[in-house]
Amino acid sequence: MIPITKPTLPNHEELKEDFKSIIDSGMITNAKYVKEFEKKAAEYFGTENTTALSSCTAGLIFAQKLLKLKGEVITPSFTFHATTHSLIWNNIKPVFVDIDENYYYIDPEKVKEAITSKTSAILAVHIFGHPASIKELQEIAEDHKLKLIFDAAHAFGSKIDNKPIGSFGDAEVFSLSPTKLITTGEGGLISSNNEELLKTTKIARNYGDTGEGNSLFSGFNSRMSEFHAALGLKTLEKLDKNVEKRNELAQQYKKRLSSLGVKFQKISNNVRTTFKDFSLEIDPEEVGITSEKLCEELKKQKIISRKYFYPPVHKQKAFQEFKEVKLPITEKISSNILSLPLYSHMKKEEVEEVCSATSKIIQENARR
Ligand SMILES: *Cc1c(COP(=O)(O)O)cnc(C)c1O
């Protein structure tokens, strides 16, 4: 079987020393390794500091709460639903706007049109690792005195104009869950140039308590354990190599599949994407098959593909009240999308196997 993705992990031997040292010290959560991981991540981003957490969702919730977001926040619907859940947990109304049909990121023109007197922020996503249109969003945020937060769950290792994602907007929030490029098993990370925000998120992850038992505000436990941080430090060492590897594999996919009438997410030439996911856009009129059917047929050959992201958030059961919102590009791309298997240690032969199965299925369908 070829899975849709799997984590690229160090050999367990490489972690033996670290795990022994953690156990011997008796300090198993939020101690030396977590501090070291936060420091190494900040070095990578070119920031002063970061805050490690138990998830990206926790990071998004804290960043919004501590930056005092309220009212409405402008955000895409073409994303993983956790982006939106974080707003709901803060009693904020998501205002969904459509995406760019080539890059799949939130369309800055549509963001402008959606601003009202109640808007407090823009929550954008670096979708599949492709940086959002950061410069335009920064200008809009400045002009309208809005906060700007990036859900950077896919973008640990992404760059724009040679600068790593991690230092833009008011905060960037990363995920370290198993499907992401660098993983701690479960985990999240906030990066920001706002020292005060990083300080308060470190209190928030400890119930809003600095350690004196006299809590300052309501947080919740979202600390990272030392074991998780040790794993994160090891996967961080391999990050750049893995990003390059994925870019090579994505190129291989594109070369082999471009003649089939499928479309790919456009990659701007001033960015490096992580290819957190590699997706095909399959217009059934053009290609002669639906993305669902291709997914089914691939599965028969033990190749697992997934529709990331379908349904779009505003069409999901949890978001019934938004189902009438009209987002034609989001709906079209979401309905045509199909992500193919990709992981950092995937072999060229495996990519070839997926390509050859995909080509065959599409060609056979077209002939019928
Ligand atoms: C994975 C993901 C999240 C959630 O990350 P967790 O660490 O599981 O909380 C949020 N947003 C996007 C876009 C994601 O892909």
The ligand as a Gaussian input file, in Angstrom:
#p B3LYP/6-31G(d) Opt

LIG

0 1
 C       -3.002000      20.420000      10.816000
 C       -3.634000      21.746000      10.708000
 C       -4.086000      22.456000      11.838000
 C       -4.202000      21.842000      13.191000
 O       -3.007000      21.479000      13.757000
 P       -2.999000      20.723000      15.169000
 O       -1.552000      20.761000      15.558000
 O       -3.506000      19.341000      14.938000
 O       -3.862000      21.495000      16.107000
 C       -4.530000      23.753000      11.665000
 N       -4.570000      24.324000      10.444000
 C       -4.188000      23.665000       9.338000
 C       -4.252000      24.376000       8.009000
 C       -3.738000      22.348000       9.418000
 O       -3.406000      21.676000       8.310000

